[in-house]
């Protein structure tokens, strides 16, 4: 046999092996799912009674409270769980097996002990090492756990990804928590210490909103749509049964954290002291009552079945194109692709001031995504787009206790994670959508578009003097080279390459820019 013949034989054997393994390790058949009833109104719940007067005063509108402070965002979730009487619908892309993740799982268990029906829907890509805890929760009669687009091979999941890479490359990126169909929290934060102010660890500067009023029944119905989708698998189909005492062990594990872990104690202190995060004291909260539109992908997108929109960058792009004067975009992972770059160029050409804030290379946690963004920097700058890159060493300042948008979230070593934009100082979007090909075409996303001049104008104000202290402004020199303007308390520094980075880090970006991976970013 010739060498080429041997190579072809080996390749044929590998292909056959993959086909056989795919047949062996395939998803189980889902049981028939009844059509979910409309979300039940719960005016007699504690939250329902607390907000009834406010809703009556603002018919058809939604009350919005921004959650900027990371500890406040944690406390708001805990208090929302504790205030629930009937239902908790929880949907997240990432849920860490760390202090925040375990404490919030225990809060869900305690709610279930009170008789609350808990539905927990998690993307299977973001729950590393959490199977035992989820098995324990599923054993509770009041808790149901479902995994979105799960891997059949639990350990290591990498093998499952290699066998089913096309399917498993599509993820549920949505993030929401809804109590009694009366109040919801959505936004950019996942569940984990890096999202809630972990002390001396890097923090993801982020933004959520708490909402009551007209938008909440829509959010509850959207959760039900995902819960019953063809990608949502009951945990017992994918995970083993719980052993005896599994729930008790989860409680003991969490109690040990509360007794001895400093970070757990700081979280508990935040819950005790941040009164503005309490859903049962709403007479003291100044909501912004505005029209809100929910933007949520069809869960069929995770199967590749969702039809493409006429606009190349989807509904988000169509909304941005409505800008007439100013567009301010905050995107942790900003990869505009050709369609997005063309849209920003067109906006700038017709006189719209376009500001974009994303991570600098020194602050991003994904260098390959930065490479996808770097490919478009010069093109966007030539078109008149203003580019800002978040400093990795932005100074820490106390966040406003009221949660009003007056400044960006910050930490001693910040990594931007927020996904938000403002149009003409009139409309504000907050959600899970990164302006990148993955959000546009692969992942499912969720967000609220709010007609709120009060909130939108405050975010827009960030792209002025305050931004210069927290982000590098990227410019083009007369010769067409990039430079980074770094304004510091002791003066201005001009950088001629990505600031605060090593040669190796910059070489990684050069390498990834040459790779045809933009559609994955």
NUSE-751468 format. One record per residue (C-alpha): x negated, y negated, z negated; residue number from 1; residue in one letter. Coordinates in steps of 0.02 Angstrom, whole numbers, plus 50000, padded with zeros to 5 digits. Example, Ala and Ser with C-alpha at 12.3 -4.5 7.8 and 13.67 -1.06 7.14 Angstrom:
R      c1      c2      c3   num   residu
R   49385   50225   49610     1        A
R   49316   50053   49643     2        S
This chain:
R      c1      c2      c3   num   residu
R   50000   50000   50000     1        X
R   49936   49827   50045     2        X
R   49908   49691   49917     3        X
R   50058   49592   49980     4        X
R   50164   49747   49973     5        X
R   50115   49775   49792     6        X
R   50153   49594   49749     7        X
R   50325   49606   49830     8        X
R   50360   49768   49738     9        X
R   50315   49688   49571    10        X
R   50423   49536   49608    11        X
R   50569   49648   49658    12        X
R   50548   49743   49495    13        X
R   50550   49582   49394    14        X
R   50706   49520   49482    15        X
R   50792   49687   49452    16        X
R   50742   49682   49268    17        X
R   50813   49507   49248    18        X
R   50976   49559   49331    19        X
R   50992   49710   49215    20        X
R   50952   49606   49061    21        X
R   51079   49474   49112    22        X
R   51211   49610   49124    23        X
R   51165   49681   48955    24        X
R   51151   49514   48865    25        X
R   51305   49426   48930    26        X
R   51436   49329   48835    27        X
R   51582   49427   48763    28        X
R   51755   49401   48832    29        X
R   51851   49264   48743    30        X
R   52020   49310   48669    31        X
R   52171   49216   48740    32        X
R   52183   49042   48666    33        X
R   52357   48971   48635    34        X
R   52391   48795   48693    35        X
R   52351   48685   48543    36        X
R   52496   48582   48474    37        X
R   52480   48392   48468    38        X
R   52378   48332   48319    39        X
R   52487   48326   48164    40        X
R   52517   48157   48086    41        X
R   52478   48156   47900    42        X
R   52550   47994   47830    43        X
R   52566   48078   47659    44        X
R   52379   48113   47647    45        X
R   52271   48002   47539    46        X
R   52188   47923   47691    47        X
R   52357   47903   47776    48        X
R   52428   47811   47627    49        X
R   52271   47704   47608    50        X
R   52275   47638   47788    51        X
R   52463   47636   47821    52        X
R   52482   47450   47786    53        X
R   52334   47404   47895    54        X
R   52397   47505   48043    55        X
R   52571   47430   48026    56        X
R   52495   47256   48038    57        X
R   52398   47301   48197    58        X
R   52509   47411   48306    59        X
R   52422   47488   48457    60        X
R   52250   47432   48399    61        X
R   52106   47522   48314    62        X
R   52010   47464   48162    63        X
R   51822   47476   48189    64        X
R   51682   47474   48060    65        X
R   51503   47489   48125    66        X
R   51389   47605   48026    67        X
R   51214   47537   48049    68        X
R   51128   47575   47885    69        X
R   51071   47756   47894    70        X
R   51107   47795   47712    71        X
R   51277   47713   47730    72        X
R   51311   47824   47881    73        X
R   51273   47976   47773    74        X
R   51380   47913   47630    75        X
R   51525   47876   47748    76        X
R   51525   48057   47808    77        X
R   51521   48126   47631    78        X
R   51661   48013   47574    79        X
R   51764   48053   47728    80        X
R   51748   48238   47690    81        X
R   51791   48212   47508    82        X
R   51944   48107   47552    83        X
R   52019   48238   47670    84        X
R   52175   48327   47610    85        X
R   52230   48432   47759    86        X
R   52108   48441   47906    87        X
R   51926   48414   47950    88        X
R   51872   48428   48132    89        X
R   51682   48419   48148    90        X
R   51587   48421   48313    91        X
R   51398   48399   48331    92        X
R   51255   48431   48451    93        X
R   51122   48453   48315    94        X
R   51145   48511   48136    95        X
R   50979   48535   48046    96        X
R   50940   48660   47909    97        X
R   50866   48521   47803    98        X
R   50922   48423   47652    99        X
R   51057   48319   47737   100        X
R   51117   48467   47839   101        X
R   51134   48584   47690   102        X
R   51216   48453   47579   103        X
R   51347   48415   47711   104        X
R   51382   48600   47741   105        X
R   51413   48616   47554   106        X
R   51531   48467   47562   107        X
R   51631   48558   47696   108        X
R   51638   48714   47587   109        X
R   51700   48614   47438   110        X
R   51833   48533   47548   111        X
R   51889   48706   47603   112        X
R   51900   48758   47420   113        X
R   52025   48615   47397   114        X
R   52133   48687   47535   115        X
R   52070   48581   47681   116        X
R   52070   48672   47849   117        X
R   51894   48648   47919   118        X
R   51850   48674   48103   119        X
R   51663   48662   48138   120        X
R   51609   48658   48322   121        X
R   51421   48654   48350   122        X
R   51316   48660   48507   123        X
R   51214   48819   48494   124        X
R   51057   48733   48556   125        X
R   51045   48623   48401   126        X
R   51070   48742   48255   127        X
R   50899   48824   48236   128        X
R   50887   48937   48082   129        X
R   51066   48897   48031   130        X
R   51148   49063   48075   131        X
R   51151   49128   47895   132        X
R   51235   48971   47829   133        X
R   51364   48972   47969   134        X
R   51402   49156   47937   135        X
R   51432   49114   47754   136        X
R   51549   48969   47796   137        X
R   51645   49074   47922   138        X
R   51685   49197   47783   139        X
R   51786   49062   47694   140        X
R   51973   49081   47731   141        X
R   51991   48894   47765   142        X
R   51840   48874   47880   143        X
R   51823   48918   48063   144        X
R   51656   48901   48151   145        X
R   51634   48900   48340   146        X
R   51476   48890   48444   147        X
R   51476   48794   48606   148        X
R   51389   48877   48753   149        X
R   51299   49003   48642   150        X
R   51149   49111   48675   151        X
R   51184   49297   48659   152        X
R   51004   49329   48603   153        X
R   50992   49245   48434   154        X
R   50805   49269   48402   155        X
R   50708   49206   48493   156        X
R   50833   49101   48589   157        X
R   50699   49062   48717   158        X
R   50727   49234   48794   159        X
R   50911   49199   48814   160        X
R   50870   49032   48893   161        X
R   50756   49114   49020   162        X
R   50892   49240   49066   163        X
R   51033   49112   49077   164        X
R   50938   48950   49108   165        X
R   51067   48868   49221   166        X
R   51211   48893   49100   167        X
R   51111   48855   48943   168        X
R   51040   48696   49018   169        X
R   51213   48618   48998   170        X
R   51248   48560   48821   171        X
R   51385   48479   48715   172        X
R   51306   48315   48660   173        X
R   51465   48248   48574   174        X
R   51460   48192   48392   175        X
R   51617   48166   48289   176        X
R   51698   48196   48120   177        X
R   51885   48172   48099   178        X
R   51985   48186   47937   179        X
R   52172   48219   47926   180        X
R   52192   48148   48103   181        X
R   52185   47978   48018   182        X
R   52003   47925   48023   183        X
R   51853   47970   48129   184        X
R   51665   47937   48139   185        X
R   51582   47946   48310   186        X
R   51418   47882   48379   187        X
R   51238   47927   48408   188        X
R   51189   48016   48247   189        X
R   51172   48203   48233   190        X
R   51163   48287   48063   191        X
R   50987   48293   47993   192        X
R   50866   48198   47884   193        X
R   50789   48101   48028   194        X
R   50958   48019   48061   195        X
R   50996   47965   47883   196        X
R   50842   47875   47820   197        X
R   50719   48008   47761   198        X
R   50604   47900   47659   199        X
R   50425   47923   47720   200        X
R   50473   48023   47877   201        X
R   50511   47946   48047   202        X
R   50688   47881   48060   203        X
R   50795   47874   48217   204        X
R   50866   47698   48225   205        X
R   51047   47731   48268   206        X
R   51227   47671   48270   207        X
R   51396   47750   48231   208        X
R   51569   47678   48208   209        X
R   51707   47726   48088   210        X
R   51880   47705   48164   211        X
R   52061   47707   48108   212        X
R   52219   47668   48202   213        X
R   52275   47706   48379   214        X
R   52116   47790   48441   215        X
R   52112   47927   48308   216        X
R   52253   48038   48377   217        X
R   52163   48031   48545   218        X
R   52002   48086   48461   219        X
R   52092   48228   48373   220        X
R   52167   48287   48537   221        X
R   51997   48278   48621   222        X
R   51922   48387   48485   223        X
R   52060   48515   48513   224        X
R   52018   48513   48699   225        X
R   51838   48561   48660   226        X
R   51887   48684   48524   227        X
R   51992   48784   48646   228        X
R   51877   48765   48796   229        X
R   51799   48911   48891   230        X
R   51628   48869   48817   231        X
R   51684   48875   48635   232        X
R   51652   49045   48554   233        X
R   51715   49098   48381   234        X
R   51564   49130   48271   235        X
R   51615   49312   48232   236        X
R   51593   49353   48416   237        X
R   51411   49294   48411   238        X
R   51351   49315   48232   239        X
R   51351   49460   48108   240        X
R   51474   49470   47964   241        X
R   51430   49386   47800   242        X
R   51360   49492   47662   243        X
R   51434   49491   47487   244        X
R   51401   49331   47394   245        X
R   51348   49231   47548   246        X
R   51455   49081   47502   247        X
R   51391   49083   47324   248        X
R   51211   49087   47384   249        X
R   51243   48935   47494   250        X
R   51313   48843   47342   251        X
R   51164   48892   47235   252        X
R   51041   48841   47370   253        X
R   51121   48670   47383   254        X
R   51128   48648   47194   255        X
R   50940   48682   47183   256        X
R   50915   48541   47307   257        X
R   51023   48422   47205   258        X
R   50929   48467   47046   259        X
R   50750   48453   47109   260        X
R   50736   48371   47280   261        X
R   50702   48183   47280   262        X
R   50782   48155   47449   263        X
R   50940   48247   47396   264        X
R   50951   48135   47244   265        X
R   50930   47980   47352   266        X
R   51073   48039   47463   267        X
R   51182   48067   47310   268        X
R   51139   47893   47246   269        X
R   51192   47818   47413   270        X
R   51360   47906   47401   271        X
R   51385   47839   47225   272        X
R   51337   47658   47263   273        X
R   51394   47618   47441   274        X
R   51575   47573   47411   275        X
R   51604   47506   47588   276        X
R   51590   47685   47652   277        X
R   51739   47745   47548   278        X
R   51892   47782   47657   279        X
R   52009   47763   47510   280        X
R   51964   47582   47467   281        X
R   52010   47502   47631   282        X
R   52088   47348   47557   283        X
R   51908   47289   47531   284        X
R   51848   47324   47710   285        X
R   51856   47195   47847   286        X
R   51893   47300   48002   287        X
R   51883   47228   48176   288        X
R   52054   47269   48251   289        X
R   52032   47287   48439   290        X
R   52087   47389   48591   291        X
R   51978   47545   48605   292        X
R   51959   47664   48752   293        X
R   51889   47838   48723   294        X
R   51768   47901   48856   295        X
R   51746   48088   48844   296        X
R   51687   48215   48971   297        X
R   51792   48364   49017   298        X
R   51716   48514   48925   299        X
R   51721   48605   49094   300        X
R   51566   48502   49135   301        X
R   51468   48626   49029   302        X
R   51518   48762   49152   303        X
R   51475   48656   49304   304        X
R   51660   48646   49348   305        X
R   51695   48464   49311   306        X
R   51722   48367   49473   307        X
R   51598   48232   49516   308        X
R   51659   48054   49503   309        X
R   51658   47938   49654   310        X
R   51532   47828   49563   311        X
R   51358   47910   49567   312        X
R   51328   47874   49384   313        X
R   51505   47907   49329   314        X
R   51629   47810   49224   315        X
R   51493   47726   49120   316        X
R   51415   47652   49277   317        X
R   51584   47591   49339   318        X
R   51610   47501   49172   319        X
R   51438   47421   49176   320        X
R   51468   47356   49351   321        X
R   51608   47248   49279   322        X
R   51477   47135   49199   323        X
R   51484   46957   49264   324        X
R   51359   46865   49153   325        X
R   51261   46981   49037   326        X
R   51230   47166   49011   327        X
R   51133   47225   48860   328        X
R   51091   47411   48855   329        X
R   51013   47507   48710   330        X
R   50964   47684   48762   331        X
R   50841   47795   48671   332        X
R   50809   47901   48825   333        X
R   50825   47784   48973   334        X
R   50799   47864   49144   335        X
R   50903   47764   49268   336        X
R   50869   47876   49419   337        X
R   50891   47802   49593   338        X
R   51077   47768   49573   339        X
R   51057   47679   49406   340        X
R   50908   47576   49464   341        X
R   51006   47521   49617   342        X
R   51152   47470   49506   343        X
R   51041   47365   49392   344        X
R   50959   47285   49544   345        X
R   51131   47240   49615   346        X
R   51188   47168   49449   347        X
R   51033   47061   49434   348        X
R   51047   47005   49616   349        X
R   51220   46933   49585   350        X
R   51158   46834   49434   351        X
R   51195   46951   49289   352        X
R   51063   46945   49152   353        X
R   51015   47126   49117   354        X
R   50921   47174   48958   355        X
R   50869   47355   48922   356        X
R   50797   47415   48757   357        X
R   50721   47589   48751   358        X
R   50580   47676   48659   359        X
R   50399   47631   48689   360        X
R   50283   47776   48723   361        X
R   50219   47758   48545   362        X
R   50393   47778   48470   363        X
R   50477   47906   48584   364        X
R   50487   48087   48529   365        X
R   50498   48152   48709   366        X
R   50352   48100   48821   367        X
R   50425   48183   48975   368        X
R   50579   48072   48964   369        X
R   50468   47919   48948   370        X
R   50383   47975   49108   371        X
R   50552   47976   49195   372        X
R   50583   47798   49136   373        X
R   50407   47737   49176   374        X
R   50434   47781   49359   375        X
R   50562   47640   49372   376        X
R   50482   47504   49266   377        X
R   50404   47402   49405   378        X
R   50556   47419   49518   379        X
R   50671   47354   49382   380        X
R   50555   47213   49331   381        X
R   50538   47154   49511   382        X
R   50728   47149   49519   383        X
R   50733   47033   49368   384        X
R   50786   47160   49236   385        X
R   50716   47123   49062   386        X
R   50635   47276   48985   387        X
R   50604   47295   48799   388        X
R   50516   47442   48716   389        X
R   50545   47478   48532   390        X
R   50387   47471   48427   391        X
R   50343   47628   48333   392        X
R   50285   47527   48183   393        X
R   50432   47407   48171   394        X
R   50440   47333   47995   395        X
R   50572   47395   47874   396        X
R   50704   47271   47821   397        X
R   50858   47301   47714   398        X
R   51011   47337   47821   399        X
R   51165   47230   47790   400        X
R   51274   47312   47660   401        X
R   51434   47271   47753   402        X
R   51377   47365   47908   403        X
R   51407   47216   48023   404        X
R   51302   47214   48180   405        X
R   51178   47078   48144   406        X
R   51016   47172   48168   407        X
R   50950   47334   48237   408        X
R   50925   47479   48119   409        X
R   50741   47490   48074   410        X
R   50618   47596   47978   411        X
R   50433   47599   47941   412        X
R   50404   47717   48088   413        X
R   50559   47699   48194   414        X
R   50611   47801   48342   415        X
R   50759   47726   48431   416        X
R   50905   47847   48449   417        X
R   51054   47730   48474   418        X
R   51160   47733   48632   419        X
R   51258   47573   48654   420        X
R   51285   47429   48775   421        X
R   51375   47263   48779   422        X
R   51456   47173   48925   423        X
R   51471   46983   48933   424        X
R   51478   46971   48744   425        X
R   51656   47041   48755   426        X
R   51647   47231   48762   427        X
R   51542   47353   48662   428        X
R   51512   47538   48694   429        X
R   51452   47656   48557   430        X
R   51432   47842   48582   431        X
R   51320   47988   48628   432        X
R   51283   47937   48809   433        X
R   51100   47912   48853   434        X
R   51075   47824   49018   435        X
R   50987   47971   49099   436        X
R   51026   48110   49225   437        X
R   51060   48236   49086   438        X
R   51200   48131   49013   439        X
R   51266   48091   49186   440        X
R   51271   48266   49259   441        X
R   51230   48404   49132   442        X
R   51284   48367   48954   443        X
R   51457   48324   48892   444        X
R   51466   48154   48807   445        X
R   51583   48052   48697   446        X
R   51600   47867   48659   447        X
R   51714   47720   48622   448        X
R   51727   47565   48730   449        X
R   51788   47422   48620   450        X
R   51857   47253   48674   451        X
R   51773   47164   48529   452        X
R   51691   46994   48558   453        X
R   51643   46990   48374   454        X
R   51540   47150   48384   455        X
R   51482   47134   48565   456        X
R   51414   46958   48545   457        X
R   51313   47009   48391   458        X
R   51230   47150   48485   459        X
R   51196   47035   48632   460        X
R   51111   46911   48515   461        X
R   50979   47041   48478   462        X
R   50905   47015   48651   463        X
R   50832   46848   48601   464        X
R   50712   46792   48467   465        X
R   50740   46939   48345   466        X
R   50698   47066   48480   467        X
R   50524   46997   48504   468        X
R   50476   47048   48327   469        X
R   50535   47228   48347   470        X
R   50499   47271   48527   471        X
R   50368   47242   48661   472        X
R   50428   47141   48809   473        X
R   50365   47222   48968   474        X
R   50317   47105   49110   475        X
R   50233   47107   49280   476        X
R   50074   47008   49308   477        X
R   50051   46906   49467   478        X
R   49950   47051   49535   479        X
R   50093   47174   49504   480        X
R   50019   47261   49351   481        X
R   50114   47296   49191   482        X
R   50081   47206   49029   483        X
R   50161   47218   48857   484        X
R   50193   47059   48755   485        X
R   50171   47100   48570   486        X
R   50227   46958   48456   487        X
R   50161   46978   48280   488        X
R   50169   46868   48124   489        X
R   49986   46821   48153   490        X
R   50002   46785   48339   491        X
R   50038   46860   48510   492        X
R   49939   47007   48582   493        X
R   49941   47056   48766   494        X
R   49920   47242   48803   495        X
R   49871   47307   48974   496        X
R   49928   47486   48942   497        X
R   50062   47568   48832   498        X
R   50023   47497   48659   499        X
R   49971   47604   48511   500        X
R   49944   47760   48618   501        X
R   49796   47873   48654   502        X
R   49723   47911   48823   503        X
R   49787   48090   48807   504        X
R   49965   48029   48774   505        X
R   49961   47917   48926   506        X
R   49888   48059   49030   507        X
R   50039   48165   48983   508        X
R   50153   48033   49057   509        X
R   50051   48027   49217   510        X
R   50065   48216   49232   511        X
R   50253   48221   49203   512        X
R   50283   48078   49324   513        X
R   50212   48189   49461   514        X
R   50328   48335   49418   515        X
R   50500   48354   49502   516        X
R   50594   48365   49337   517        X
R   50696   48204   49336   518        X
R   50862   48296   49356   519        X
R   50826   48386   49191   520        X
R   50789   48229   49090   521        X
